Amino acid sequence: MIDVVQLSHIVLLFFAGTLIGSFCNVVGIRIPAGKSIVMPRSSCMSCGTQLHYTELIPVLGWLLNRGRCRYCKQPVSGIYLFGELAGGFLFALLPYLIAEPRELILAYPMAALLIALTVADLKHRLIPNKLMYPALIFFFLLRLLIHPLPYYSYGLGFVLGGGSLLAVSWFFALRGKDGMGGGDIKLMALMGMIMGAKLVFICLLVSALLGSVTGSLLILAGKLEKENAYLPYGPFIAAGGLCALFFGDPLASWYMGLFH
């Protein structure tokens, strides 16, 4: 039973998460476009009118205006609501899904990064190096300080994660087709460096499964062409990474049990 103090804690974390998610939206939309994340102030993408402060309230601003600009009445992309809700739920649930308290020091910035990269890939079909290279350095330094597993496990995870998608990219290139982008490869390598070899294997499996199922459903629905279909893979890596982070150990035990 959740008491009042615990509920207050969850609500505060959710609200803080929506603020972080809103900032991640700005990062994911502006950085790939080569724009500043500070100036100018947020404005309607259709009419260019600067948003009123009430419209900038995470989640509520979008809902109260029914997903439309209050000036020109044009639809406002649901990606803004997605980023804010994702931040809220992740920040509120992380303390209850991460068993090792020290791992929260990595989990929170990892969640924020994945929201920003998902928004960037959905909006621009790009995982920008301006985010990936600093993230690789940042999490490498954090893993030097916080390492429940031996160092070699994180190094092996880096190689396994990035190497697997690099091999897929080469396979498609040999067939004259576009495969994994460089951003996808770096992101999966980062997942391996953060989580280690065992959990990045789960991330690989889950992201591949989610991507395959989603792609198949979109093709059946006529939303994607079977030939030359393009589907941003970054969001599936992000989802696979979070699943591995939260449920990786029981999933790995279940998977290995299939072969015994």
Order of alpha helices (4+ residues) and beta strands (2+ residues): alpha-alpha-alpha-alpha-alpha-alpha-alpha-alpha-alpha
